């Protein structure tokens, strides 16, 4: 009889979306931090809305994830994936625009 480990069976979500390990981190907590963007999943629905991305990152040897609705971040992630350049290192920066509005960007 085989052990479960030897069977090589893993959970496959019905929605086909990836599930990332690590705690969910607000982007503000990653501000000015050097992180490695490992992977991401598109078209995620949250309490705040649809069409978001969940992004897996590593920092100081720990895995985590954040959610973004930023069209700029989503577009950049899509371009990097097309270039087959995942994972990549970046620093998350906060920028102010339009008076009092802020956004987070890769730098």
Biopython code that builds the backbone (N, CA, C, O; Angstrom):
import numpy as np
from Bio.PDB.StructureBuilder import StructureBuilder

atoms = [
    (1, "UNK", "N", (0.849, -1.170, 0.000)),
    (1, "UNK", "CA", (0.000, 0.000, 0.000)),
    (1, "UNK", "C", (0.905, 1.247, 0.000)),
    (1, "UNK", "O", (1.882, 1.313, 0.746)),
    (2, "UNK", "N", (0.567, 2.223, -0.840)),
    (2, "UNK", "CA", (1.328, 3.466, -0.913)),
    (2, "UNK", "C", (0.887, 4.427, 0.178)),
    (2, "UNK", "O", (-0.252, 4.389, 0.643)),
    (3, "UNK", "N", (1.810, 5.284, 0.574)),
    (3, "UNK", "CA", (1.464, 6.357, 1.511)),
    (3, "UNK", "C", (0.871, 7.512, 0.708)),
    (3, "UNK", "O", (1.069, 7.605, -0.504)),
    (4, "UNK", "N", (0.158, 8.372, 1.381)),
    (4, "UNK", "CA", (-0.428, 9.538, 0.716)),
    (4, "UNK", "C", (0.654, 10.355, 0.024)),
    (4, "UNK", "O", (0.461, 10.818, -1.100)),
    (5, "UNK", "N", (1.786, 10.535, 0.688)),
    (5, "UNK", "CA", (2.889, 11.320, 0.121)),
    (5, "UNK", "C", (3.352, 10.734, -1.216)),
    (5, "UNK", "O", (3.637, 11.474, -2.157)),
    (6, "UNK", "N", (3.423, 9.411, -1.292)),
    (6, "UNK", "CA", (3.882, 8.755, -2.520)),
    (6, "UNK", "C", (2.879, 8.851, -3.668)),
    (6, "UNK", "O", (3.255, 8.705, -4.831)),
    (7, "UNK", "N", (1.619, 9.093, -3.355)),
    (7, "UNK", "CA", (0.604, 9.210, -4.408)),
    (7, "UNK", "C", (0.749, 10.481, -5.226)),
    (7, "UNK", "O", (0.330, 10.521, -6.383)),
    (8, "UNK", "N", (1.338, 11.524, -4.643)),
    (8, "UNK", "CA", (1.556, 12.780, -5.374)),
    (8, "UNK", "C", (0.294, 13.534, -5.702)),
    (8, "UNK", "O", (0.271, 14.292, -6.672)),
    (9, "UNK", "N", (-0.752, 13.354, -4.930)),
    (9, "UNK", "CA", (-2.026, 14.022, -5.166)),
    (9, "UNK", "C", (-2.023, 15.360, -4.418)),
    (9, "UNK", "O", (-1.634, 15.435, -3.253)),
    (10, "UNK", "N", (-2.461, 16.405, -5.108)),
    (10, "UNK", "CA", (-2.564, 17.729, -4.483)),
    (10, "UNK", "C", (-3.946, 18.311, -4.750)),
    (10, "UNK", "O", (-4.654, 17.895, -5.668)),
    (11, "UNK", "N", (-4.302, 19.267, -3.938)),
    (11, "UNK", "CA", (-5.583, 19.959, -4.082)),
    (11, "UNK", "C", (-5.584, 20.784, -5.360)),
    (11, "UNK", "O", (-4.638, 21.524, -5.631)),
    (12, "UNK", "N", (-6.651, 20.654, -6.145)),
    (12, "UNK", "CA", (-6.832, 21.449, -7.356)),
    (12, "UNK", "C", (-8.139, 22.210, -7.204)),
    (12, "UNK", "O", (-9.217, 21.634, -7.344)),
    (13, "UNK", "N", (-8.043, 23.530, -6.913)),
    (13, "UNK", "CA", (-9.257, 24.323, -6.704)),
    (13, "UNK", "C", (-10.168, 24.307, -7.931)),
    (13, "UNK", "O", (-9.694, 24.320, -9.067)),
    (14, "UNK", "N", (-11.461, 24.278, -7.694)),
    (14, "UNK", "CA", (-12.453, 24.243, -8.776)),
    (14, "UNK", "C", (-12.354, 25.467, -9.681)),
    (14, "UNK", "O", (-12.638, 25.382, -10.876)),
    (15, "UNK", "N", (-11.948, 26.618, -9.108)),
    (15, "UNK", "CA", (-11.851, 27.840, -9.917)),
    (15, "UNK", "C", (-10.547, 27.927, -10.702)),
    (15, "UNK", "O", (-10.369, 28.848, -11.499)),
    (16, "UNK", "N", (-9.626, 26.972, -10.486)),
    (16, "UNK", "CA", (-8.366, 26.956, -11.226)),
    (16, "UNK", "C", (-7.357, 28.003, -10.789)),
    (16, "UNK", "O", (-6.295, 28.122, -11.400)),
    (17, "UNK", "N", (-7.659, 28.758, -9.756)),
    (17, "UNK", "CA", (-6.774, 29.822, -9.278)),
    (17, "UNK", "C", (-5.696, 29.263, -8.357)),
    (17, "UNK", "O", (-5.915, 28.290, -7.636)),
    (18, "UNK", "N", (-4.524, 29.901, -8.398)),
    (18, "UNK", "CA", (-3.434, 29.517, -7.512)),
    (18, "UNK", "C", (-3.744, 29.978, -6.095)),
    (18, "UNK", "O", (-4.414, 30.989, -5.885)),
    (19, "UNK", "N", (-3.249, 29.223, -5.140)),
    (19, "UNK", "CA", (-3.355, 29.581, -3.726)),
    (19, "UNK", "C", (-1.942, 29.806, -3.218)),
    (19, "UNK", "O", (-1.090, 28.929, -3.358)),
    (20, "UNK", "N", (-1.681, 30.959, -2.636)),
    (20, "UNK", "CA", (-0.344, 31.300, -2.177)),
    (20, "UNK", "C", (-0.234, 31.197, -0.668)),
    (20, "UNK", "O", (-1.154, 31.553, 0.067)),
    (21, "UNK", "N", (0.911, 30.701, -0.223)),
    (21, "UNK", "CA", (1.143, 30.607, 1.211)),
    (21, "UNK", "C", (1.629, 31.948, 1.752)),
    (21, "UNK", "O", (2.056, 32.823, 0.998)),
    (22, "UNK", "N", (1.556, 32.089, 3.057)),
    (22, "UNK", "CA", (2.002, 33.314, 3.710)),
    (22, "UNK", "C", (0.833, 34.180, 4.118)),
    (22, "UNK", "O", (-0.297, 33.990, 3.668)),
    (23, "UNK", "N", (1.128, 35.134, 4.979)),
    (23, "UNK", "CA", (0.102, 36.053, 5.479)),
    (23, "UNK", "C", (-0.227, 37.127, 4.456)),
    (23, "UNK", "O", (0.626, 37.522, 3.661)),
    (24, "UNK", "N", (-1.462, 37.594, 4.481)),
    (24, "UNK", "CA", (-1.894, 38.710, 3.647)),
    (24, "UNK", "C", (-1.378, 39.999, 4.282)),
    (24, "UNK", "O", (-1.644, 40.272, 5.452)),
    (25, "UNK", "N", (-0.641, 40.789, 3.504)),
    (25, "UNK", "CA", (0.013, 41.986, 3.998)),
    (25, "UNK", "C", (-0.550, 43.226, 3.306)),
    (25, "UNK", "O", (-0.633, 43.249, 2.078)),
    (26, "UNK", "N", (-0.940, 44.258, 4.059)),
    (26, "UNK", "CA", (-1.312, 45.524, 3.414)),
    (26, "UNK", "C", (-0.098, 46.118, 2.699)),
    (26, "UNK", "O", (1.018, 46.058, 3.214)),
    (27, "UNK", "N", (-0.314, 46.687, 1.521)),
    (27, "UNK", "CA", (0.801, 47.257, 0.761)),
    (27, "UNK", "C", (1.551, 48.317, 1.554)),
    (27, "UNK", "O", (2.764, 48.457, 1.395)),
    (28, "UNK", "N", (0.863, 49.060, 2.395)),
    (28, "UNK", "CA", (1.515, 50.078, 3.214)),
    (28, "UNK", "C", (2.596, 49.504, 4.113)),
    (28, "UNK", "O", (3.566, 50.187, 4.439)),
    (29, "UNK", "N", (2.429, 48.243, 4.515)),
    (29, "UNK", "CA", (3.436, 47.592, 5.359)),
    (29, "UNK", "C", (4.685, 47.201, 4.580)),
    (29, "UNK", "O", (5.719, 46.892, 5.173)),
    (30, "UNK", "N", (4.593, 47.212, 3.256)),
    (30, "UNK", "CA", (5.740, 46.864, 2.412)),
    (30, "UNK", "C", (6.431, 48.096, 1.840)),
    (30, "UNK", "O", (7.397, 47.976, 1.086)),
    (31, "UNK", "N", (5.944, 49.260, 2.192)),
    (31, "UNK", "CA", (6.484, 50.515, 1.665)),
    (31, "UNK", "C", (7.972, 50.626, 1.995)),
    (31, "UNK", "O", (8.383, 50.431, 3.138)),
    (32, "UNK", "N", (8.772, 50.944, 0.973)),
    (32, "UNK", "CA", (10.223, 51.110, 1.065)),
    (32, "UNK", "C", (10.957, 49.822, 1.425)),
    (32, "UNK", "O", (12.091, 49.862, 1.903)),
    (33, "UNK", "N", (10.319, 48.697, 1.197)),
    (33, "UNK", "CA", (10.938, 47.400, 1.476)),
    (33, "UNK", "C", (11.356, 46.729, 0.167)),
    (33, "UNK", "O", (10.646, 46.793, -0.837)),
    (34, "UNK", "N", (12.532, 46.081, 0.203)),
    (34, "UNK", "CA", (12.986, 45.303, -0.943)),
    (34, "UNK", "C", (12.345, 43.925, -0.857)),
    (34, "UNK", "O", (12.525, 43.210, 0.129)),
    (35, "UNK", "N", (11.601, 43.558, -1.887)),
    (35, "UNK", "CA", (10.906, 42.279, -1.924)),
    (35, "UNK", "C", (11.212, 41.575, -3.249)),
    (35, "UNK", "O", (11.615, 42.205, -4.227)),
    (36, "UNK", "N", (11.014, 40.279, -3.253)),
    (36, "UNK", "CA", (11.090, 39.498, -4.481)),
    (36, "UNK", "C", (9.671, 39.093, -4.843)),
    (36, "UNK", "O", (9.002, 38.397, -4.079)),
    (37, "UNK", "N", (9.219, 39.527, -5.998)),
    (37, "UNK", "CA", (7.902, 39.141, -6.494)),
    (37, "UNK", "C", (8.058, 37.764, -7.133)),
    (37, "UNK", "O", (8.797, 37.599, -8.104)),
    (38, "UNK", "N", (7.357, 36.780, -6.579)),
    (38, "UNK", "CA", (7.524, 35.392, -6.983)),
    (38, "UNK", "C", (6.507, 34.984, -8.047)),
    (38, "UNK", "O", (6.863, 34.359, -9.046)),
    (39, "UNK", "N", (5.238, 35.340, -7.828)),
    (39, "UNK", "CA", (4.171, 34.906, -8.728)),
    (39, "UNK", "C", (2.935, 35.751, -8.441)),
    (39, "UNK", "O", (2.904, 36.506, -7.469)),
    (40, "UNK", "N", (1.922, 35.622, -9.285)),
    (40, "UNK", "CA", (0.662, 36.327, -9.043)),
    (40, "UNK", "C", (-0.472, 35.601, -9.724)),
    (40, "UNK", "O", (-0.269, 34.790, -10.627)),
    (41, "UNK", "N", (-1.674, 35.914, -9.268)),
    (41, "UNK", "CA", (-2.894, 35.364, -9.854)),
    (41, "UNK", "C", (-3.798, 36.526, -10.215)),
    (41, "UNK", "O", (-3.893, 37.501, -9.471)),
    (42, "UNK", "N", (-4.465, 36.422, -11.362)),
    (42, "UNK", "CA", (-5.285, 37.509, -11.880)),
    (42, "UNK", "C", (-6.764, 37.289, -11.578)),
    (42, "UNK", "O", (-7.191, 36.200, -11.194)),
    (43, "UNK", "N", (-7.519, 38.351, -11.764)),
    (43, "UNK", "CA", (-8.981, 38.311, -11.714)),
    (43, "UNK", "C", (-9.527, 37.696, -10.423)),
    (43, "UNK", "O", (-10.323, 36.758, -10.443)),
    (44, "UNK", "N", (-9.073, 38.257, -9.306)),
    (44, "UNK", "CA", (-9.499, 37.809, -7.985)),
    (44, "UNK", "C", (-10.623, 38.713, -7.485)),
    (44, "UNK", "O", (-10.550, 39.933, -7.627)),
    (45, "UNK", "N", (-11.648, 38.122, -6.909)),
    (45, "UNK", "CA", (-12.757, 38.866, -6.332)),
    (45, "UNK", "C", (-12.572, 38.930, -4.817)),
    (45, "UNK", "O", (-12.378, 37.906, -4.163)),
    (46, "UNK", "N", (-12.635, 40.151, -4.264)),
    (46, "UNK", "CA", (-12.533, 40.352, -2.819)),
    (46, "UNK", "C", (-13.748, 41.150, -2.353)),
    (46, "UNK", "O", (-14.607, 41.513, -3.156)),
    (47, "UNK", "N", (-13.811, 41.416, -1.064)),
    (47, "UNK", "CA", (-14.892, 42.245, -0.512)),
    (47, "UNK", "C", (-14.874, 43.643, -1.114)),
    (47, "UNK", "O", (-15.913, 44.297, -1.210)),
    (48, "UNK", "N", (-13.678, 44.105, -1.525)),
    (48, "UNK", "CA", (-13.538, 45.453, -2.077)),
    (48, "UNK", "C", (-13.844, 45.528, -3.568)),
    (48, "UNK", "O", (-13.951, 46.623, -4.119)),
    (49, "UNK", "N", (-13.986, 44.387, -4.226)),
    (49, "UNK", "CA", (-14.314, 44.422, -5.648)),
    (49, "UNK", "C", (-13.703, 43.266, -6.427)),
    (49, "UNK", "O", (-13.066, 42.375, -5.865)),
    (50, "UNK", "N", (-13.916, 43.309, -7.731)),
    (50, "UNK", "CA", (-13.441, 42.263, -8.642)),
    (50, "UNK", "C", (-12.235, 42.741, -9.431)),
    (50, "UNK", "O", (-11.869, 43.915, -9.377)),
    (51, "UNK", "N", (-11.619, 41.816, -10.169)),
    (51, "UNK", "CA", (-10.535, 42.166, -11.078)),
    (51, "UNK", "C", (-9.216, 42.481, -10.391)),
    (51, "UNK", "O", (-8.357, 43.129, -10.989)),
    (52, "UNK", "N", (-9.038, 42.050, -9.179)),
    (52, "UNK", "CA", (-7.805, 42.322, -8.439)),
    (52, "UNK", "C", (-6.777, 41.218, -8.688)),
    (52, "UNK", "O", (-7.112, 40.134, -9.165)),
    (53, "UNK", "N", (-5.530, 41.515, -8.359)),
    (53, "UNK", "CA", (-4.459, 40.529, -8.437)),
    (53, "UNK", "C", (-3.994, 40.206, -7.021)),
    (53, "UNK", "O", (-3.888, 41.099, -6.180)),
    (54, "UNK", "N", (-3.721, 38.948, -6.763)),
    (54, "UNK", "CA", (-3.047, 38.567, -5.523)),
    (54, "UNK", "C", (-1.607, 38.229, -5.921)),
    (54, "UNK", "O", (-1.369, 37.464, -6.856)),
    (55, "UNK", "N", (-0.661, 38.811, -5.196)),
    (55, "UNK", "CA", (0.755, 38.732, -5.556)),
    (55, "UNK", "C", (1.516, 38.048, -4.425)),
    (55, "UNK", "O", (1.414, 38.458, -3.269)),
    (56, "UNK", "N", (2.278, 37.006, -4.757)),
    (56, "UNK", "CA", (3.117, 36.367, -3.756)),
    (56, "UNK", "C", (4.505, 36.985, -3.808)),
    (56, "UNK", "O", (5.086, 37.168, -4.878)),
    (57, "UNK", "N", (5.025, 37.304, -2.616)),
    (57, "UNK", "CA", (6.356, 37.896, -2.514)),
    (57, "UNK", "C", (7.146, 37.164, -1.434)),
    (57, "UNK", "O", (6.590, 36.429, -0.618)),
    (58, "UNK", "N", (8.451, 37.387, -1.456)),
    (58, "UNK", "CA", (9.333, 36.930, -0.393)),
    (58, "UNK", "C", (10.125, 38.116, 0.112)),
    (58, "UNK", "O", (10.577, 38.961, -0.660)),
    (59, "UNK", "N", (10.283, 38.163, 1.424)),
    (59, "UNK", "CA", (11.086, 39.212, 2.041)),
    (59, "UNK", "C", (11.743, 38.608, 3.275)),
    (59, "UNK", "O", (11.073, 38.037, 4.135)),
    (60, "UNK", "N", (13.042, 38.740, 3.347)),
    (60, "UNK", "CA", (13.809, 38.200, 4.477)),
    (60, "UNK", "C", (13.527, 36.710, 4.692)),
    (60, "UNK", "O", (13.427, 36.253, 5.830)),
    (61, "UNK", "N", (13.399, 35.957, 3.599)),
    (61, "UNK", "CA", (13.187, 34.529, 3.682)),
    (61, "UNK", "C", (11.767, 34.098, 4.016)),
    (61, "UNK", "O", (11.492, 32.904, 4.135)),
    (62, "UNK", "N", (10.858, 35.065, 4.170)),
    (62, "UNK", "CA", (9.467, 34.761, 4.507)),
    (62, "UNK", "C", (8.571, 35.018, 3.299)),
    (62, "UNK", "O", (8.754, 36.000, 2.581)),
    (63, "UNK", "N", (7.600, 34.127, 3.080)),
    (63, "UNK", "CA", (6.636, 34.325, 2.000)),
    (63, "UNK", "C", (5.426, 35.082, 2.538)),
    (63, "UNK", "O", (5.018, 34.910, 3.686)),
    (64, "UNK", "N", (4.870, 35.917, 1.679)),
    (64, "UNK", "CA", (3.657, 36.641, 2.004)),
    (64, "UNK", "C", (2.913, 36.947, 0.726)),
    (64, "UNK", "O", (3.343, 36.569, -0.364)),
    (65, "UNK", "N", (1.795, 37.632, 0.865)),
    (65, "UNK", "CA", (1.009, 37.998, -0.316)),
    (65, "UNK", "C", (0.318, 39.320, -0.060)),
    (65, "UNK", "O", (0.023, 39.682, 1.079)),
    (66, "UNK", "N", (0.067, 40.035, -1.150)),
    (66, "UNK", "CA", (-0.725, 41.258, -1.079)),
    (66, "UNK", "C", (-1.691, 41.278, -2.244)),
    (66, "UNK", "O", (-1.515, 40.573, -3.238)),
    (67, "UNK", "N", (-2.717, 42.101, -2.100)),
    (67, "UNK", "CA", (-3.734, 42.239, -3.148)),
    (67, "UNK", "C", (-3.664, 43.648, -3.689)),
    (67, "UNK", "O", (-3.538, 44.611, -2.933)),
    (68, "UNK", "N", (-3.748, 43.764, -5.007)),
    (68, "UNK", "CA", (-3.729, 45.085, -5.622)),
    (68, "UNK", "C", (-4.827, 45.208, -6.677)),
    (68, "UNK", "O", (-5.150, 44.256, -7.387)),
    (69, "UNK", "N", (-5.385, 46.409, -6.751)),
    (69, "UNK", "CA", (-6.328, 46.763, -7.811)),
    (69, "UNK", "C", (-5.699, 47.798, -8.738)),
    (69, "UNK", "O", (-6.344, 48.269, -9.675)),
    (70, "UNK", "N", (-4.447, 48.149, -8.481)),
    (70, "UNK", "CA", (-3.738, 49.166, -9.255)),
    (70, "UNK", "C", (-3.562, 48.713, -10.707)),
    (70, "UNK", "O", (-2.917, 47.701, -10.980)),
    (71, "UNK", "N", (-4.138, 49.472, -11.621)),
    (71, "UNK", "CA", (-3.985, 49.157, -13.038)),
    (71, "UNK", "C", (-2.517, 49.216, -13.449)),
    (71, "UNK", "O", (-2.077, 48.437, -14.294)),
    (72, "UNK", "N", (-1.762, 50.132, -12.858)),
    (72, "UNK", "CA", (-0.339, 50.259, -13.172)),
    (72, "UNK", "C", (0.417, 49.004, -12.734)),
    (72, "UNK", "O", (1.179, 48.436, -13.518)),
    (73, "UNK", "N", (0.215, 48.573, -11.503)),
    (73, "UNK", "CA", (0.894, 47.368, -11.013)),
    (73, "UNK", "C", (0.470, 46.139, -11.816)),
    (73, "UNK", "O", (1.305, 45.309, -12.175)),
    (74, "UNK", "N", (-0.817, 46.024, -12.094)),
    (74, "UNK", "CA", (-1.318, 44.872, -12.836)),
    (74, "UNK", "C", (-0.705, 44.822, -14.235)),
    (74, "UNK", "O", (-0.307, 43.755, -14.703)),
    (75, "UNK", "N", (-0.629, 45.964, -14.894)),
    (75, "UNK", "CA", (-0.055, 46.038, -16.233)),
    (75, "UNK", "C", (1.419, 45.654, -16.218)),
    (75, "UNK", "O", (1.877, 44.909, -17.084)),
    (76, "UNK", "N", (2.161, 46.156, -15.240)),
    (76, "UNK", "CA", (3.583, 45.837, -15.136)),
    (76, "UNK", "C", (3.776, 44.346, -14.867)),
    (76, "UNK", "O", (4.640, 43.715, -15.475)),
    (77, "UNK", "N", (2.979, 43.781, -13.963)),
    (77, "UNK", "CA", (3.074, 42.342, -13.691)),
    (77, "UNK", "C", (2.805, 41.527, -14.951)),
    (77, "UNK", "O", (3.517, 40.562, -15.228)),
    (78, "UNK", "N", (1.783, 41.906, -15.717)),
    (78, "UNK", "CA", (1.463, 41.197, -16.959)),
    (78, "UNK", "C", (2.633, 41.250, -17.938)),
    (78, "UNK", "O", (2.966, 40.246, -18.567)),
    (79, "UNK", "N", (3.264, 42.435, -18.066)),
    (79, "UNK", "CA", (4.401, 42.578, -18.974)),
    (79, "UNK", "C", (5.576, 41.710, -18.547)),
    (79, "UNK", "O", (6.213, 41.067, -19.380)),
    (80, "UNK", "N", (5.862, 41.692, -17.246)),
    (80, "UNK", "CA", (6.986, 40.911, -16.735)),
    (80, "UNK", "C", (6.734, 39.423, -16.932)),
    (80, "UNK", "O", (7.656, 38.671, -17.248)),
    (81, "UNK", "N", (5.479, 38.993, -16.746)),
    (81, "UNK", "CA", (5.152, 37.580, -16.968)),
    (81, "UNK", "C", (5.340, 37.205, -18.438)),
    (81, "UNK", "O", (5.855, 36.129, -18.739)),
    (82, "UNK", "N", (4.928, 38.081, -19.352)),
    (82, "UNK", "CA", (5.104, 37.838, -20.788)),
    (82, "UNK", "C", (6.581, 37.717, -21.147)),
    (82, "UNK", "O", (6.948, 36.965, -22.049)),
    (83, "UNK", "N", (7.422, 38.459, -20.438)),
    (83, "UNK", "CA", (8.868, 38.435, -20.672)),
    (83, "UNK", "C", (9.533, 37.231, -19.996)),
    (83, "UNK", "O", (10.739, 37.029, -20.142)),
    (84, "UNK", "N", (8.753, 36.429, -19.257)),
    (84, "UNK", "CA", (9.284, 35.293, -18.495)),
    (84, "UNK", "C", (10.365, 35.721, -17.514)),
    (84, "UNK", "O", (11.395, 35.059, -17.383)),
    (85, "UNK", "N", (10.122, 36.838, -16.823)),
    (85, "UNK", "CA", (11.111, 37.384, -15.890)),
    (85, "UNK", "C", (10.704, 37.258, -14.426)),
    (85, "UNK", "O", (11.251, 37.948, -13.567)),
    (86, "UNK", "N", (9.741, 36.375, -14.139)),
    (86, "UNK", "CA", (9.398, 36.100, -12.746)),
    (86, "UNK", "C", (10.351, 35.042, -12.217)),
    (86, "UNK", "O", (10.648, 34.096, -12.947)),
    (87, "UNK", "N", (10.833, 35.142, -11.029)),
    (87, "UNK", "CA", (10.664, 36.214, -10.045)),
    (87, "UNK", "C", (11.567, 37.417, -10.364)),
    (87, "UNK", "O", (12.507, 37.317, -11.152)),
    (88, "UNK", "N", (11.248, 38.565, -9.722)),
    (88, "UNK", "CA", (12.072, 39.762, -9.865)),
    (88, "UNK", "C", (12.098, 40.515, -8.544)),
    (88, "UNK", "O", (11.179, 40.405, -7.733)),
    (89, "UNK", "N", (13.162, 41.282, -8.341)),
    (89, "UNK", "CA", (13.310, 42.084, -7.127)),
    (89, "UNK", "C", (12.833, 43.498, -7.381)),
    (89, "UNK", "O", (12.979, 44.030, -8.481)),
    (90, "UNK", "N", (12.262, 44.101, -6.351)),
    (90, "UNK", "CA", (11.774, 45.466, -6.458)),
    (90, "UNK", "C", (11.657, 46.075, -5.062)),
    (90, "UNK", "O", (11.727, 45.376, -4.050)),
    (91, "UNK", "N", (11.481, 47.373, -5.036)),
    (91, "UNK", "CA", (11.150, 48.086, -3.804)),
    (91, "UNK", "C", (9.772, 48.694, -4.025)),
    (91, "UNK", "O", (9.538, 49.350, -5.041)),
    (92, "UNK", "N", (8.865, 48.482, -3.086)),
    (92, "UNK", "CA", (7.521, 49.052, -3.170)),
    (92, "UNK", "C", (7.590, 50.491, -2.678)),
    (92, "UNK", "O", (7.990, 50.739, -1.540)),
    (93, "UNK", "N", (7.209, 51.429, -3.516)),
    (93, "UNK", "CA", (7.231, 52.853, -3.159)),
    (93, "UNK", "C", (5.814, 53.407, -3.135)),
    (93, "UNK", "O", (4.935, 52.936, -3.858)),
    (94, "UNK", "N", (5.609, 54.394, -2.311)),
    (94, "UNK", "CA", (4.324, 55.092, -2.237)),
    (94, "UNK", "C", (4.493, 56.448, -2.910)),
    (94, "UNK", "O", (5.410, 57.202, -2.583)),
    (95, "UNK", "N", (3.610, 56.750, -3.844)),
    (95, "UNK", "CA", (3.639, 58.024, -4.559)),
    (95, "UNK", "C", (2.341, 58.774, -4.318)),
    (95, "UNK", "O", (1.265, 58.182, -4.233)),
    (96, "UNK", "N", (2.464, 60.082, -4.209)),
    (96, "UNK", "CA", (1.303, 60.946, -4.051)),
    (96, "UNK", "C", (0.976, 61.562, -5.404)),
    (96, "UNK", "O", (1.871, 61.977, -6.139)),
    (97, "UNK", "N", (-0.318, 61.618, -5.727)),
    (97, "UNK", "CA", (-0.748, 62.222, -6.983)),
    (97, "UNK", "C", (-2.115, 62.857, -6.773)),
    (97, "UNK", "O", (-2.833, 62.512, -5.834)),
    (98, "UNK", "N", (-2.464, 63.778, -7.644)),
    (98, "UNK", "CA", (-3.795, 64.389, -7.607)),
    (98, "UNK", "C", (-4.161, 64.993, -6.262)),
    (98, "UNK", "O", (-5.297, 64.866, -5.806)),
    (99, "UNK", "N", (-3.205, 65.645, -5.631)),
    (99, "UNK", "CA", (-3.494, 66.264, -4.344)),
    (99, "UNK", "C", (-3.197, 65.340, -3.185)),
    (99, "UNK", "O", (-2.049, 65.223, -2.756)),
    (100, "UNK", "N", (-4.226, 64.682, -2.675)),
    (100, "UNK", "CA", (-4.054, 63.835, -1.490)),
    (100, "UNK", "C", (-4.131, 62.342, -1.776)),
    (100, "UNK", "O", (-4.112, 61.541, -0.841)),
    (101, "UNK", "N", (-4.218, 61.944, -3.044)),
    (101, "UNK", "CA", (-4.323, 60.522, -3.372)),
    (101, "UNK", "C", (-2.934, 59.882, -3.377)),
    (101, "UNK", "O", (-1.946, 60.530, -3.723)),
    (102, "UNK", "N", (-2.869, 58.618, -2.994)),
    (102, "UNK", "CA", (-1.603, 57.893, -3.025)),
    (102, "UNK", "C", (-1.776, 56.591, -3.780)),
    (102, "UNK", "O", (-2.876, 56.053, -3.901)),
    (103, "UNK", "N", (-0.651, 56.103, -4.282)),
    (103, "UNK", "CA", (-0.627, 54.801, -4.946)),
    (103, "UNK", "C", (0.712, 54.147, -4.640)),
    (103, "UNK", "O", (1.679, 54.819, -4.283)),
    (104, "UNK", "N", (0.752, 52.843, -4.785)),
    (104, "UNK", "CA", (1.975, 52.093, -4.583)),
    (104, "UNK", "C", (2.490, 51.626, -5.938)),
    (104, "UNK", "O", (1.719, 51.213, -6.805)),
    (105, "UNK", "N", (3.802, 51.700, -6.102)),
    (105, "UNK", "CA", (4.419, 51.350, -7.384)),
    (105, "UNK", "C", (5.664, 50.507, -7.140)),
    (105, "UNK", "O", (6.253, 50.539, -6.059)),
    (106, "UNK", "N", (6.054, 49.748, -8.172)),
    (106, "UNK", "CA", (7.327, 49.041, -8.163)),
    (106, "UNK", "C", (8.409, 50.022, -8.566)),
    (106, "UNK", "O", (8.191, 50.858, -9.443)),
    (107, "UNK", "N", (9.563, 49.935, -7.945)),
    (107, "UNK", "CA", (10.676, 50.817, -8.365)),
    (107, "UNK", "C", (11.963, 50.034, -8.423)),
    (107, "UNK", "O", (13.010, 50.590, -8.753)),
]
sb = StructureBuilder()
sb.init_structure("model")
sb.init_model(0)
sb.init_chain("A")
sb.init_seg("    ")
for serial, (resi, resn, name, xyz) in enumerate(atoms, 1):
    if name == "N":
        sb.init_residue(resn, " ", resi, " ")
    sb.init_atom(name, np.array(xyz, "f"), 0.0, 1.0, " ", f" {name:<3s}", serial, name[0])
structure = sb.get_structure()
